[in-house]
Amino acid sequence: MQTVTKETLSLEEFEAMLEEQPATLVDFYATWCGPCKLLAGHMCTIEPNYAGSVRFEKVETTKNFQLAKHYKITKLPTLLLFRGAEQVDRVEGVLSAQDLDLRLRSKLQLH
């Protein structure tokens, strides 16, 4: 799973990154967050299923506070799914790898 390469991103840089891909799943997390680590493992499990169709990214909220504030990230972990720069789904908390896979397929209409 990719971690955003710059430590901090402006909203404009983040949106430009989103527009580079047809779909992006962004994990807003913190290094001290236990559930975030659990979710990261589930994301790594399903990421190979989406090669070429969904980009997986991580954004550390403590280093990107303004970005987290813009997207109203109040719980960790929070996943945001984007099509281009448009947010199409939001998940707060941990999902199993199977539930995350089913949700992505449903939201992206993949079979």
C-alpha positions in Angstrom: 0.0 0.0 0.0 1.2 3.4 -0.9 1.8 6.2 1.6 1.5 9.7 0.2 5.1 10.5 -0.6 5.1 14.1 0.8 4.8 14.3 4.6 2.2 17.1 4.2 -0.1 17.9 1.3 -2.2 20.9 0.5 -5.7 20.3 -0.6 -4.8 21.2 -4.2 -1.9 18.6 -4.2 -4.2 16.0 -2.7 -7.0 16.6 -5.3 -4.4 16.6 -8.1 -3.2 13.2 -6.9 -6.8 11.9 -6.9 -7.5 13.1 -10.4 -4.5 11.0 -11.7 -6.5 7.8 -11.0 -10.0 6.5 -11.9 -10.5 5.5 -8.3 -8.5 6.0 -5.1 -9.1 4.5 -1.6 -7.6 6.7 1.0 -6.9 5.5 4.6 -6.7 8.4 7.0 -4.8 7.1 10.0 -2.4 7.8 12.9 0.7 5.9 13.8 -0.5 5.5 17.4 -3.9 4.1 16.4 -4.3 0.3 17.0 -7.4 -0.1 14.9 -5.7 1.7 12.0 -2.9 -0.9 12.0 -5.5 -3.7 11.9 -7.3 -2.0 8.9 -4.0 -1.5 7.1 -3.5 -5.2 7.2 -6.9 -5.8 5.7 -6.2 -3.3 3.0 -2.9 -5.0 2.1 -4.8 -8.3 1.8 -7.2 -7.0 -0.8 -5.1 -4.5 -2.7 -3.7 -7.0 -5.3 -7.3 -7.6 -6.4 -7.6 -4.0 -7.5 -4.3 -3.6 -9.4 -4.9 -1.1 -12.2 -8.4 -0.1 -11.1 -8.0 1.3 -7.6 -5.1 3.2 -6.1 -4.6 2.6 -2.3 -3.2 5.5 -0.4 -2.5 6.4 3.3 -2.6 9.8 4.8 -1.3 10.4 8.3 -3.7 12.8 10.0 -1.3 14.1 12.5 0.9 15.4 9.7 -1.9 16.4 7.4 -4.3 18.1 9.9 -5.7 20.6 7.4 -6.5 17.9 5.0 -8.2 15.8 7.7 -10.1 18.9 8.8 -11.3 19.5 5.2 -12.7 16.0 4.9 -14.1 16.1 8.5 -12.0 13.2 9.7 -13.1 12.9 13.4 -12.7 9.1 13.9 -9.7 6.8 13.1 -9.4 5.0 10.9 -11.5 6.6 8.2 -11.5 5.4 4.6 -12.6 7.7 1.8 -13.3 6.3 -1.7 -12.9 8.7 -4.6 -13.7 8.5 -8.3 -11.4 11.2 -9.6 -11.6 14.0 -7.0 -15.3 13.1 -6.1 -15.8 11.4 -2.8 -18.2 8.4 -3.3 -18.0 6.6 0.0 -16.9 6.9 3.6 -16.2 4.2 6.2 -15.3 5.1 9.8 -13.8 2.2 11.8 -12.4 -1.2 10.9 -13.9 -3.5 8.3 -12.8 -7.1 7.7 -10.9 -7.7 4.5 -14.0 -9.5 3.1 -16.4 -6.7 4.0 -14.1 -4.1 2.6 -13.7 -6.0 -0.6 -17.5 -6.4 -1.0 -18.0 -2.7 -0.2 -15.5 -1.6 -2.8 -16.9 -3.9 -5.5 -20.4 -2.6 -4.8 -19.4 1.1 -4.8 -17.3 0.7 -7.9 -19.7 -1.7 -9.6 -17.0 -4.3 -10.1 -18.0 -8.0 -10.5 
